[in-house]
């Protein structure tokens, strides 16, 4: 629906969290933007168990295309 122009999407907190969990911290070699603590790893655990590495990378790439917000929407005016 998004690709066809019939729906809009924005990045939510789960998408942002997943991106941060899988993105290395450029200022701290060996660390990630979201720490790999037990709590954070448990939160992502089911996703990591159910999604192949290739699919995960595809999803993360798509998440990166999502805007954080949409400006004024004509149908709301």
mmCIF file of the N, C-alpha and C atoms, coordinates in Angstrom:
data_MODEL
# 
_entry.id   MODEL 
# 
loop_
_atom_site.group_PDB 
_atom_site.id 
_atom_site.type_symbol 
_atom_site.label_atom_id 
_atom_site.label_alt_id 
_atom_site.label_comp_id 
_atom_site.label_asym_id 
_atom_site.label_entity_id 
_atom_site.label_seq_id 
_atom_site.pdbx_PDB_ins_code 
_atom_site.Cartn_x 
_atom_site.Cartn_y 
_atom_site.Cartn_z 
_atom_site.occupancy 
_atom_site.B_iso_or_equiv 
_atom_site.pdbx_formal_charge 
_atom_site.auth_seq_id 
_atom_site.auth_comp_id 
_atom_site.auth_asym_id 
_atom_site.auth_atom_id 
_atom_site.pdbx_PDB_model_num 
ATOM 1   N N  . UNK A 1 1  ? 0.824  -1.188  0.000  1.00 0.00 ? 1  UNK A N  1 
ATOM 2   C CA . UNK A 1 1  ? 0.000  0.000   0.000  1.00 0.00 ? 1  UNK A CA 1 
ATOM 3   C C  . UNK A 1 1  ? 0.873  1.259   0.000  1.00 0.00 ? 1  UNK A C  1 
ATOM 4   N N  . UNK A 1 2  ? 1.960  1.219   0.730  1.00 0.00 ? 2  UNK A N  1 
ATOM 5   C CA . UNK A 1 2  ? 2.865  2.368   0.770  1.00 0.00 ? 2  UNK A CA 1 
ATOM 6   C C  . UNK A 1 2  ? 3.465  2.602   -0.612 1.00 0.00 ? 2  UNK A C  1 
ATOM 7   N N  . UNK A 1 3  ? 3.982  1.522   -1.211 1.00 0.00 ? 3  UNK A N  1 
ATOM 8   C CA . UNK A 1 3  ? 4.604  1.639   -2.531 1.00 0.00 ? 3  UNK A CA 1 
ATOM 9   C C  . UNK A 1 3  ? 3.606  2.113   -3.588 1.00 0.00 ? 3  UNK A C  1 
ATOM 10  N N  . UNK A 1 4  ? 2.331  1.792   -3.396 1.00 0.00 ? 4  UNK A N  1 
ATOM 11  C CA . UNK A 1 4  ? 1.299  2.203   -4.349 1.00 0.00 ? 4  UNK A CA 1 
ATOM 12  C C  . UNK A 1 4  ? 0.767  3.606   -4.068 1.00 0.00 ? 4  UNK A C  1 
ATOM 13  N N  . UNK A 1 5  ? 1.202  4.204   -2.978 1.00 0.00 ? 5  UNK A N  1 
ATOM 14  C CA . UNK A 1 5  ? 0.752  5.554   -2.654 1.00 0.00 ? 5  UNK A CA 1 
ATOM 15  C C  . UNK A 1 5  ? -0.571 5.615   -1.915 1.00 0.00 ? 5  UNK A C  1 
ATOM 16  N N  . UNK A 1 6  ? -1.059 4.475   -1.405 1.00 0.00 ? 6  UNK A N  1 
ATOM 17  C CA . UNK A 1 6  ? -2.331 4.447   -0.700 1.00 0.00 ? 6  UNK A CA 1 
ATOM 18  C C  . UNK A 1 6  ? -2.181 4.481   0.812  1.00 0.00 ? 6  UNK A C  1 
ATOM 19  N N  . UNK A 1 7  ? -0.959 4.455   1.299  1.00 0.00 ? 7  UNK A N  1 
ATOM 20  C CA . UNK A 1 7  ? -0.723 4.472   2.746  1.00 0.00 ? 7  UNK A CA 1 
ATOM 21  C C  . UNK A 1 7  ? 0.570  5.226   3.027  1.00 0.00 ? 7  UNK A C  1 
ATOM 22  N N  . UNK A 1 8  ? 0.651  5.728   4.239  1.00 0.00 ? 8  UNK A N  1 
ATOM 23  C CA . UNK A 1 8  ? 1.856  6.394   4.718  1.00 0.00 ? 8  UNK A CA 1 
ATOM 24  C C  . UNK A 1 8  ? 2.356  5.640   5.939  1.00 0.00 ? 8  UNK A C  1 
ATOM 25  N N  . UNK A 1 9  ? 3.637  5.762   6.193  1.00 0.00 ? 9  UNK A N  1 
ATOM 26  C CA . UNK A 1 9  ? 4.208  5.124   7.373  1.00 0.00 ? 9  UNK A CA 1 
ATOM 27  C C  . UNK A 1 9  ? 5.266  6.037   7.952  1.00 0.00 ? 9  UNK A C  1 
ATOM 28  N N  . UNK A 1 10 ? 5.434  5.956   9.242  1.00 0.00 ? 10 UNK A N  1 
ATOM 29  C CA . UNK A 1 10 ? 6.500  6.679   9.915  1.00 0.00 ? 10 UNK A CA 1 
ATOM 30  C C  . UNK A 1 10 ? 7.268  5.689   10.779 1.00 0.00 ? 10 UNK A C  1 
ATOM 31  N N  . UNK A 1 11 ? 8.487  6.059   11.136 1.00 0.00 ? 11 UNK A N  1 
ATOM 32  C CA . UNK A 1 11 ? 9.288  5.221   12.002 1.00 0.00 ? 11 UNK A CA 1 
ATOM 33  C C  . UNK A 1 11 ? 8.756  5.336   13.427 1.00 0.00 ? 11 UNK A C  1 
ATOM 34  N N  . UNK A 1 12 ? 8.488  4.203   14.011 1.00 0.00 ? 12 UNK A N  1 
ATOM 35  C CA . UNK A 1 12 ? 8.045  4.171   15.396 1.00 0.00 ? 12 UNK A CA 1 
ATOM 36  C C  . UNK A 1 12 ? 9.188  3.804   16.320 1.00 0.00 ? 12 UNK A C  1 
ATOM 37  N N  . UNK A 1 13 ? 8.876  3.703   17.588 1.00 0.00 ? 13 UNK A N  1 
ATOM 38  C CA . UNK A 1 13 ? 9.922  3.427   18.565 1.00 0.00 ? 13 UNK A CA 1 
ATOM 39  C C  . UNK A 1 13 ? 10.529 2.036   18.396 1.00 0.00 ? 13 UNK A C  1 
ATOM 40  N N  . UNK A 1 14 ? 9.756  1.059   17.934 1.00 0.00 ? 14 UNK A N  1 
ATOM 41  C CA . UNK A 1 14 ? 10.313 -0.280  17.753 1.00 0.00 ? 14 UNK A CA 1 
ATOM 42  C C  . UNK A 1 14 ? 11.302 -0.326  16.589 1.00 0.00 ? 14 UNK A C  1 
ATOM 43  N N  . UNK A 1 15 ? 10.973 0.364   15.512 1.00 0.00 ? 15 UNK A N  1 
ATOM 44  C CA . UNK A 1 15 ? 11.881 0.412   14.376 1.00 0.00 ? 15 UNK A CA 1 
ATOM 45  C C  . UNK A 1 15 ? 13.169 1.145   14.751 1.00 0.00 ? 15 UNK A C  1 
ATOM 46  N N  . UNK A 1 16 ? 13.027 2.266   15.432 1.00 0.00 ? 16 UNK A N  1 
ATOM 47  C CA . UNK A 1 16 ? 14.195 3.034   15.863 1.00 0.00 ? 16 UNK A CA 1 
ATOM 48  C C  . UNK A 1 16 ? 15.065 2.208   16.813 1.00 0.00 ? 16 UNK A C  1 
ATOM 49  N N  . UNK A 1 17 ? 14.427 1.496   17.719 1.00 0.00 ? 17 UNK A N  1 
ATOM 50  C CA . UNK A 1 17 ? 15.159 0.653   18.661 1.00 0.00 ? 17 UNK A CA 1 
ATOM 51  C C  . UNK A 1 17 ? 15.930 -0.441  17.928 1.00 0.00 ? 17 UNK A C  1 
ATOM 52  N N  . UNK A 1 18 ? 15.298 -1.080  16.952 1.00 0.00 ? 18 UNK A N  1 
ATOM 53  C CA . UNK A 1 18 ? 15.968 -2.134  16.191 1.00 0.00 ? 18 UNK A CA 1 
ATOM 54  C C  . UNK A 1 18 ? 17.161 -1.576  15.422 1.00 0.00 ? 18 UNK A C  1 
ATOM 55  N N  . UNK A 1 19 ? 16.985 -0.420  14.806 1.00 0.00 ? 19 UNK A N  1 
ATOM 56  C CA . UNK A 1 19 ? 18.100 0.196   14.082 1.00 0.00 ? 19 UNK A CA 1 
ATOM 57  C C  . UNK A 1 19 ? 19.260 0.505   15.018 1.00 0.00 ? 19 UNK A C  1 
ATOM 58  N N  . UNK A 1 20 ? 18.957 1.078   16.167 1.00 0.00 ? 20 UNK A N  1 
ATOM 59  C CA . UNK A 1 20 ? 20.017 1.425   17.118 1.00 0.00 ? 20 UNK A CA 1 
ATOM 60  C C  . UNK A 1 20 ? 20.709 0.176   17.650 1.00 0.00 ? 20 UNK A C  1 
ATOM 61  N N  . UNK A 1 21 ? 19.960 -0.894  17.863 1.00 0.00 ? 21 UNK A N  1 
ATOM 62  C CA . UNK A 1 21 ? 20.519 -2.144  18.370 1.00 0.00 ? 21 UNK A CA 1 
ATOM 63  C C  . UNK A 1 21 ? 21.516 -2.750  17.377 1.00 0.00 ? 21 UNK A C  1 
ATOM 64  N N  . UNK A 1 22 ? 21.251 -2.562  16.086 1.00 0.00 ? 22 UNK A N  1 
ATOM 65  C CA . UNK A 1 22 ? 22.078 -3.177  15.049 1.00 0.00 ? 22 UNK A CA 1 
ATOM 66  C C  . UNK A 1 22 ? 23.065 -2.220  14.392 1.00 0.00 ? 22 UNK A C  1 
ATOM 67  N N  . UNK A 1 23 ? 23.171 -0.999  14.889 1.00 0.00 ? 23 UNK A N  1 
ATOM 68  C CA . UNK A 1 23 ? 24.071 -0.008  14.290 1.00 0.00 ? 23 UNK A CA 1 
ATOM 69  C C  . UNK A 1 23 ? 25.272 0.228   15.201 1.00 0.00 ? 23 UNK A C  1 
ATOM 70  N N  . UNK A 1 24 ? 26.473 -0.046  14.715 1.00 0.00 ? 24 UNK A N  1 
ATOM 71  C CA . UNK A 1 24 ? 27.665 0.210   15.527 1.00 0.00 ? 24 UNK A CA 1 
ATOM 72  C C  . UNK A 1 24 ? 27.783 1.686   15.897 1.00 0.00 ? 24 UNK A C  1 
ATOM 73  N N  . UNK A 1 25 ? 28.257 1.942   17.106 1.00 0.00 ? 25 UNK A N  1 
ATOM 74  C CA . UNK A 1 25 ? 28.473 3.312   17.575 1.00 0.00 ? 25 UNK A CA 1 
ATOM 75  C C  . UNK A 1 25 ? 29.785 3.818   16.985 1.00 0.00 ? 25 UNK A C  1 
ATOM 76  N N  . UNK A 1 26 ? 29.722 4.848   16.153 1.00 0.00 ? 26 UNK A N  1 
ATOM 77  C CA . UNK A 1 26 ? 30.954 5.327   15.513 1.00 0.00 ? 26 UNK A CA 1 
ATOM 78  C C  . UNK A 1 26 ? 31.961 5.923   16.498 1.00 0.00 ? 26 UNK A C  1 
ATOM 79  N N  . UNK A 1 27 ? 31.486 6.332   17.665 1.00 0.00 ? 27 UNK A N  1 
ATOM 80  C CA . UNK A 1 27 ? 32.371 6.926   18.667 1.00 0.00 ? 27 UNK A CA 1 
ATOM 81  C C  . UNK A 1 27 ? 32.922 5.918   19.668 1.00 0.00 ? 27 UNK A C  1 
ATOM 82  N N  . UNK A 1 28 ? 32.363 4.694   19.661 1.00 0.00 ? 28 UNK A N  1 
ATOM 83  C CA . UNK A 1 28 ? 32.786 3.673   20.621 1.00 0.00 ? 28 UNK A CA 1 
ATOM 84  C C  . UNK A 1 28 ? 32.954 2.343   19.894 1.00 0.00 ? 28 UNK A C  1 
ATOM 85  N N  . UNK A 1 29 ? 34.132 2.103   19.339 1.00 0.00 ? 29 UNK A N  1 
ATOM 86  C CA . UNK A 1 29 ? 34.358 0.852   18.605 1.00 0.00 ? 29 UNK A CA 1 
ATOM 87  C C  . UNK A 1 29 ? 33.981 -0.371  19.435 1.00 0.00 ? 29 UNK A C  1 
ATOM 88  N N  . UNK A 1 30 ? 33.286 -1.301  18.795 1.00 0.00 ? 30 UNK A N  1 
ATOM 89  C CA . UNK A 1 30 ? 32.866 -2.521  19.473 1.00 0.00 ? 30 UNK A CA 1 
ATOM 90  C C  . UNK A 1 30 ? 31.545 -2.399  20.199 1.00 0.00 ? 30 UNK A C  1 
ATOM 91  N N  . UNK A 1 31 ? 30.969 -1.199  20.237 1.00 0.00 ? 31 UNK A N  1 
ATOM 92  C CA . UNK A 1 31 ? 29.676 -0.998  20.885 1.00 0.00 ? 31 UNK A CA 1 
ATOM 93  C C  . UNK A 1 31 ? 28.647 -0.581  19.840 1.00 0.00 ? 31 UNK A C  1 
ATOM 94  N N  . UNK A 1 32 ? 27.391 -0.595  20.254 1.00 0.00 ? 32 UNK A N  1 
ATOM 95  C CA . UNK A 1 32 ? 26.287 -0.250  19.365 1.00 0.00 ? 32 UNK A CA 1 
ATOM 96  C C  . UNK A 1 32 ? 25.546 0.961   19.920 1.00 0.00 ? 32 UNK A C  1 
ATOM 97  N N  . UNK A 1 33 ? 24.760 1.601   19.061 1.00 0.00 ? 33 UNK A N  1 
ATOM 98  C CA . UNK A 1 33 ? 24.002 2.770   19.509 1.00 0.00 ? 33 UNK A CA 1 
ATOM 99  C C  . UNK A 1 33 ? 23.012 2.408   20.612 1.00 0.00 ? 33 UNK A C  1 
ATOM 100 N N  . UNK A 1 34 ? 22.495 1.187   20.580 1.00 0.00 ? 34 UNK A N  1 
ATOM 101 C CA . UNK A 1 34 ? 21.691 0.669   21.692 1.00 0.00 ? 34 UNK A CA 1 
ATOM 102 C C  . UNK A 1 34 ? 22.464 -0.494  22.279 1.00 0.00 ? 34 UNK A C  1 
ATOM 103 N N  . UNK A 1 35 ? 22.786 -0.389  23.540 1.00 0.00 ? 35 UNK A N  1 
ATOM 104 C CA . UNK A 1 35 ? 23.616 -1.396  24.199 1.00 0.00 ? 35 UNK A CA 1 
ATOM 105 C C  . UNK A 1 35 ? 23.017 -2.789  24.057 1.00 0.00 ? 35 UNK A C  1 
ATOM 106 N N  . UNK A 1 36 ? 23.888 -3.761  23.974 1.00 0.00 ? 36 UNK A N  1 
ATOM 107 C CA . UNK A 1 36 ? 23.463 -5.152  23.899 1.00 0.00 ? 36 UNK A CA 1 
ATOM 108 C C  . UNK A 1 36 ? 23.375 -5.745  25.299 1.00 0.00 ? 36 UNK A C  1 
ATOM 109 N N  . UNK A 1 37 ? 22.645 -5.063  26.143 1.00 0.00 ? 37 UNK A N  1 
ATOM 110 C CA . UNK A 1 37 ? 22.425 -5.539  27.514 1.00 0.00 ? 37 UNK A CA 1 
ATOM 111 C C  . UNK A 1 37 ? 21.476 -6.738  27.464 1.00 0.00 ? 37 UNK A C  1 
ATOM 112 N N  . UNK A 1 38 ? 21.376 -7.457  28.567 1.00 0.00 ? 38 UNK A N  1 
ATOM 113 C CA . UNK A 1 38 ? 20.446 -8.588  28.627 1.00 0.00 ? 38 UNK A CA 1 
ATOM 114 C C  . UNK A 1 38 ? 19.025 -8.123  28.314 1.00 0.00 ? 38 UNK A C  1 
ATOM 115 N N  . UNK A 1 39 ? 18.623 -7.008  28.889 1.00 0.00 ? 39 UNK A N  1 
ATOM 116 C CA . UNK A 1 39 ? 17.275 -6.470  28.675 1.00 0.00 ? 39 UNK A CA 1 
ATOM 117 C C  . UNK A 1 39 ? 17.024 -6.193  27.196 1.00 0.00 ? 39 UNK A C  1 
ATOM 118 N N  . UNK A 1 40 ? 17.939 -5.482  26.552 1.00 0.00 ? 40 UNK A N  1 
ATOM 119 C CA . UNK A 1 40 ? 17.748 -5.127  25.147 1.00 0.00 ? 40 UNK A CA 1 
ATOM 120 C C  . UNK A 1 40 ? 17.823 -6.354  24.242 1.00 0.00 ? 40 UNK A C  1 
ATOM 121 N N  . UNK A 1 41 ? 18.725 -7.274  24.563 1.00 0.00 ? 41 UNK A N  1 
ATOM 122 C CA . UNK A 1 41 ? 18.837 -8.500  23.772 1.00 0.00 ? 41 UNK A CA 1 
ATOM 123 C C  . UNK A 1 41 ? 17.578 -9.338  23.915 1.00 0.00 ? 41 UNK A C  1 
ATOM 124 N N  . UNK A 1 42 ? 17.018 -9.412  25.105 1.00 0.00 ? 42 UNK A N  1 
ATOM 125 C CA . UNK A 1 42 ? 15.762 -10.140 25.305 1.00 0.00 ? 42 UNK A CA 1 
ATOM 126 C C  . UNK A 1 42 ? 14.627 -9.505  24.511 1.00 0.00 ? 42 UNK A C  1 
ATOM 127 N N  . UNK A 1 43 ? 14.593 -8.179  24.453 1.00 0.00 ? 43 UNK A N  1 
ATOM 128 C CA . UNK A 1 43 ? 13.539 -7.493  23.697 1.00 0.00 ? 43 UNK A CA 1 
ATOM 129 C C  . UNK A 1 43 ? 13.611 -7.836  22.211 1.00 0.00 ? 43 UNK A C  1 
ATOM 130 N N  . UNK A 1 44 ? 14.797 -8.007  21.690 1.00 0.00 ? 44 UNK A N  1 
ATOM 131 C CA . UNK A 1 44 ? 14.971 -8.328  20.274 1.00 0.00 ? 44 UNK A CA 1 
ATOM 132 C C  . UNK A 1 44 ? 15.067 -9.824  20.024 1.00 0.00 ? 44 UNK A C  1 
ATOM 133 N N  . UNK A 1 45 ? 15.092 -10.598 21.077 1.00 0.00 ? 45 UNK A N  1 
ATOM 134 C CA . UNK A 1 45 ? 15.330 -12.034 20.966 1.00 0.00 ? 45 UNK A CA 1 
ATOM 135 C C  . UNK A 1 45 ? 14.385 -12.771 20.046 1.00 0.00 ? 45 UNK A C  1 
ATOM 136 N N  . UNK A 1 46 ? 13.082 -12.532 20.177 1.00 0.00 ? 46 UNK A N  1 
ATOM 137 C CA . UNK A 1 46 ? 12.116 -13.243 19.338 1.00 0.00 ? 46 UNK A CA 1 
ATOM 138 C C  . UNK A 1 46 ? 12.294 -12.881 17.869 1.00 0.00 ? 46 UNK A C  1 
ATOM 139 N N  . UNK A 1 47 ? 12.556 -11.622 17.600 1.00 0.00 ? 47 UNK A N  1 
ATOM 140 C CA . UNK A 1 47 ? 12.801 -11.207 16.210 1.00 0.00 ? 47 UNK A CA 1 
ATOM 141 C C  . UNK A 1 47 ? 14.028 -11.919 15.673 1.00 0.00 ? 47 UNK A C  1 
ATOM 142 N N  . UNK A 1 48 ? 15.093 -11.931 16.454 1.00 0.00 ? 48 UNK A N  1 
ATOM 143 C CA . UNK A 1 48 ? 16.339 -12.563 16.002 1.00 0.00 ? 48 UNK A CA 1 
ATOM 144 C C  . UNK A 1 48 ? 16.160 -14.064 15.787 1.00 0.00 ? 48 UNK A C  1 
ATOM 145 N N  . UNK A 1 49 ? 15.261 -14.706 16.541 1.00 0.00 ? 49 UNK A N  1 
ATOM 146 C CA . UNK A 1 49 ? 15.005 -16.142 16.380 1.00 0.00 ? 49 UNK A CA 1 
ATOM 147 C C  . UNK A 1 49 ? 14.159 -16.428 15.142 1.00 0.00 ? 49 UNK A C  1 
ATOM 148 N N  . UNK A 1 50 ? 13.277 -15.498 14.779 1.00 0.00 ? 50 UNK A N  1 
ATOM 149 C CA . UNK A 1 50 ? 12.289 -15.771 13.740 1.00 0.00 ? 50 UNK A CA 1 
ATOM 150 C C  . UNK A 1 50 ? 12.655 -15.237 12.359 1.00 0.00 ? 50 UNK A C  1 
ATOM 151 N N  . UNK A 1 51 ? 13.652 -14.374 12.280 1.00 0.00 ? 51 UNK A N  1 
ATOM 152 C CA . UNK A 1 51 ? 13.976 -13.715 11.022 1.00 0.00 ? 51 UNK A CA 1 
ATOM 153 C C  . UNK A 1 51 ? 15.387 -14.113 10.585 1.00 0.00 ? 51 UNK A C  1 
ATOM 154 N N  . UNK A 1 52 ? 15.509 -14.468 9.327  1.00 0.00 ? 52 UNK A N  1 
ATOM 155 C CA . UNK A 1 52 ? 16.840 -14.810 8.816  1.00 0.00 ? 52 UNK A CA 1 
ATOM 156 C C  . UNK A 1 52 ? 17.713 -13.564 8.790  1.00 0.00 ? 52 UNK A C  1 
ATOM 157 N N  . UNK A 1 53 ? 19.009 -13.773 8.730  1.00 0.00 ? 53 UNK A N  1 
ATOM 158 C CA . UNK A 1 53 ? 19.943 -12.643 8.683  1.00 0.00 ? 53 UNK A CA 1 
ATOM 159 C C  . UNK A 1 53 ? 19.689 -11.773 7.457  1.00 0.00 ? 53 UNK A C  1 
ATOM 160 N N  . UNK A 1 54 ? 19.402 -12.406 6.328  1.00 0.00 ? 54 UNK A N  1 
ATOM 161 C CA . UNK A 1 54 ? 19.140 -11.643 5.096  1.00 0.00 ? 54 UNK A CA 1 
ATOM 162 C C  . UNK A 1 54 ? 17.860 -10.826 5.227  1.00 0.00 ? 54 UNK A C  1 
ATOM 163 N N  . UNK A 1 55 ? 16.810 -11.433 5.782  1.00 0.00 ? 55 UNK A N  1 
ATOM 164 C CA . UNK A 1 55 ? 15.555 -10.697 5.960  1.00 0.00 ? 55 UNK A CA 1 
ATOM 165 C C  . UNK A 1 55 ? 15.736 -9.559  6.956  1.00 0.00 ? 55 UNK A C  1 
ATOM 166 N N  . UNK A 1 56 ? 16.489 -9.810  8.022  1.00 0.00 ? 56 UNK A N  1 
ATOM 167 C CA . UNK A 1 56 ? 16.734 -8.761  9.010  1.00 0.00 ? 56 UNK A CA 1 
ATOM 168 C C  . UNK A 1 56 ? 17.396 -7.561  8.347  1.00 0.00 ? 56 UNK A C  1 
ATOM 169 N N  . UNK A 1 57 ? 18.401 -7.804  7.535  1.00 0.00 ? 57 UNK A N  1 
ATOM 170 C CA . UNK A 1 57 ? 19.081 -6.696  6.853  1.00 0.00 ? 57 UNK A CA 1 
ATOM 171 C C  . UNK A 1 57 ? 18.130 -5.969  5.910  1.00 0.00 ? 57 UNK A C  1 
ATOM 172 N N  . UNK A 1 58 ? 17.253 -6.707  5.260  1.00 0.00 ? 58 UNK A N  1 
ATOM 173 C CA . UNK A 1 58 ? 16.263 -6.092  4.377  1.00 0.00 ? 58 UNK A CA 1 
ATOM 174 C C  . UNK A 1 58 ? 15.314 -5.205  5.177  1.00 0.00 ? 58 UNK A C  1 
ATOM 175 N N  . UNK A 1 59 ? 14.843 -5.696  6.311  1.00 0.00 ? 59 UNK A N  1 
ATOM 176 C CA . UNK A 1 59 ? 13.937 -4.913  7.163  1.00 0.00 ? 59 UNK A CA 1 
ATOM 177 C C  . UNK A 1 59 ? 14.635 -3.667  7.695  1.00 0.00 ? 59 UNK A C  1 
ATOM 178 N N  . UNK A 1 60 ? 15.869 -3.823  8.152  1.00 0.00 ? 60 UNK A N  1 
ATOM 179 C CA . UNK A 1 60 ? 16.603 -2.675  8.676  1.00 0.00 ? 60 UNK A CA 1 
ATOM 180 C C  . UNK A 1 60 ? 16.819 -1.630  7.587  1.00 0.00 ? 60 UNK A C  1 
ATOM 181 N N  . UNK A 1 61 ? 17.097 -2.081  6.386  1.00 0.00 ? 61 UNK A N  1 
ATOM 182 C CA . UNK A 1 61 ? 17.258 -1.140  5.265  1.00 0.00 ? 61 UNK A CA 1 
ATOM 183 C C  . UNK A 1 61 ? 15.960 -0.392  5.011  1.00 0.00 ? 61 UNK A C  1 
ATOM 184 N N  . UNK A 1 62 ? 14.837 -1.095  5.068  1.00 0.00 ? 62 UNK A N  1 
ATOM 185 C CA . UNK A 1 62 ? 13.543 -0.439  4.864  1.00 0.00 ? 62 UNK A CA 1 
ATOM 186 C C  . UNK A 1 62 ? 13.248 0.540   6.005  1.00 0.00 ? 62 UNK A C  1 
ATOM 187 N N  . UNK A 1 63 ? 13.546 0.143   7.237  1.00 0.00 ? 63 UNK A N  1 
ATOM 188 C CA . UNK A 1 63 ? 13.331 1.046   8.382  1.00 0.00 ? 63 UNK A CA 1 
ATOM 189 C C  . UNK A 1 63 ? 14.065 2.367   8.171  1.00 0.00 ? 63 UNK A C  1 
ATOM 190 N N  . UNK A 1 64 ? 15.264 2.295   7.598  1.00 0.00 ? 64 UNK A N  1 
ATOM 191 C CA . UNK A 1 64 ? 16.061 3.510   7.381  1.00 0.00 ? 64 UNK A CA 1 
ATOM 192 C C  . UNK A 1 64 ? 15.393 4.472   6.399  1.00 0.00 ? 64 UNK A C  1 
ATOM 193 N N  . UNK A 1 65 ? 14.466 3.981   5.594  1.00 0.00 ? 65 UNK A N  1 
ATOM 194 C CA . UNK A 1 65 ? 13.779 4.849   4.629  1.00 0.00 ? 65 UNK A CA 1 
ATOM 195 C C  . UNK A 1 65 ? 12.575 5.545   5.235  1.00 0.00 ? 65 UNK A C  1 
ATOM 196 N N  . UNK A 1 66 ? 12.147 5.107   6.410  1.00 0.00 ? 66 UNK A N  1 
ATOM 197 C CA . UNK A 1 66 ? 10.936 5.666   7.009  1.00 0.00 ? 66 UNK A CA 1 
ATOM 198 C C  . UNK A 1 66 ? 11.199 7.052   7.587  1.00 0.00 ? 66 UNK A C  1 
ATOM 199 N N  . UNK A 1 67 ? 10.305 7.987   7.319  1.00 0.00 ? 67 UNK A N  1 
ATOM 200 C CA . UNK A 1 67 ? 10.463 9.315   7.913  1.00 0.00 ? 67 UNK A CA 1 
ATOM 201 C C  . UNK A 1 67 ? 10.102 9.267   9.398  1.00 0.00 ? 67 UNK A C  1 
ATOM 202 N N  . UNK A 1 68 ? 10.641 10.214  10.139 1.00 0.00 ? 68 UNK A N  1 
ATOM 203 C CA . UNK A 1 68 ? 10.303 10.314  11.563 1.00 0.00 ? 68 UNK A CA 1 
ATOM 204 C C  . UNK A 1 68 ? 8.931  10.947  11.771 1.00 0.00 ? 68 UNK A C  1 
ATOM 205 N N  . UNK A 1 69 ? 8.492  11.701  10.786 1.00 0.00 ? 69 UNK A N  1 
ATOM 206 C CA . UNK A 1 69 ? 7.167  12.332  10.847 1.00 0.00 ? 69 UNK A CA 1 
ATOM 207 C C  . UNK A 1 69 ? 6.758  12.707  9.428  1.00 0.00 ? 69 UNK A C  1 
ATOM 208 N N  . UNK A 1 70 ? 5.473  12.972  9.266  1.00 0.00 ? 70 UNK A N  1 
ATOM 209 C CA . UNK A 1 70 ? 4.964  13.489  8.000  1.00 0.00 ? 70 UNK A CA 1 
ATOM 210 C C  . UNK A 1 70 ? 4.519  14.919  8.256  1.00 0.00 ? 70 UNK A C  1 
ATOM 211 N N  . UNK A 1 71 ? 4.787  15.798  7.316  1.00 0.00 ? 71 UNK A N  1 
ATOM 212 C CA . UNK A 1 71 ? 4.333  17.180  7.417  1.00 0.00 ? 71 UNK A CA 1 
ATOM 213 C C  . UNK A 1 71 ? 2.817  17.237  7.272  1.00 0.00 ? 71 UNK A C  1 
ATOM 214 N N  . UNK A 1 72 ? 2.337  18.388  6.957  1.00 0.00 ? 72 UNK A N  1 
ATOM 215 C CA . UNK A 1 72 ? 0.882  18.529  6.800  1.00 0.00 ? 72 UNK A CA 1 
ATOM 216 C C  . UNK A 1 72 ? 0.366  17.555  5.758  1.00 0.00 ? 72 UNK A C  1 
ATOM 217 N N  . UNK A 1 73 ? -0.737 16.944  6.079  1.00 0.00 ? 73 UNK A N  1 
ATOM 218 C CA . UNK A 1 73 ? -1.355 15.996  5.173  1.00 0.00 ? 73 UNK A CA 1 
ATOM 219 C C  . UNK A 1 73 ? -2.629 16.620  4.625  1.00 0.00 ? 73 UNK A C  1 
ATOM 220 N N  . UNK A 1 74 ? -2.770 16.650  3.338  1.00 0.00 ? 74 UNK A N  1 
ATOM 221 C CA . UNK A 1 74 ? -3.890 17.358  2.710  1.00 0.00 ? 74 UNK A CA 1 
ATOM 222 C C  . UNK A 1 74 ? -5.229 16.812  3.141  1.00 0.00 ? 74 UNK A C  1 
ATOM 223 N N  . UNK A 1 75 ? -5.345 15.505  3.395  1.00 0.00 ? 75 UNK A N  1 
ATOM 224 C CA . UNK A 1 75 ? -6.637 14.960  3.770  1.00 0.00 ? 75 UNK A CA 1 
ATOM 225 C C  . UNK A 1 75 ? -7.036 15.318  5.199  1.00 0.00 ? 75 UNK A C  1 
ATOM 226 N N  . UNK A 1 76 ? -6.134 15.879  5.987  1.00 0.00 ? 76 UNK A N  1 
ATOM 227 C CA . UNK A 1 76 ? -6.463 16.306  7.345  1.00 0.00 ? 76 UNK A CA 1 
ATOM 228 C C  . UNK A 1 76 ? -6.919 17.761  7.402  1.00 0.00 ? 76 UNK A C  1 
ATOM 229 N N  . UNK A 1 77 ? -6.789 18.460  6.320  1.00 0.00 ? 77 UNK A N  1 
ATOM 230 C CA . UNK A 1 77 ? -7.124 19.886  6.327  1.00 0.00 ? 77 UNK A CA 1 
ATOM 231 C C  . UNK A 1 77 ? -8.591 20.105  6.065  1.00 0.00 ? 77 UNK A C  1 
# 
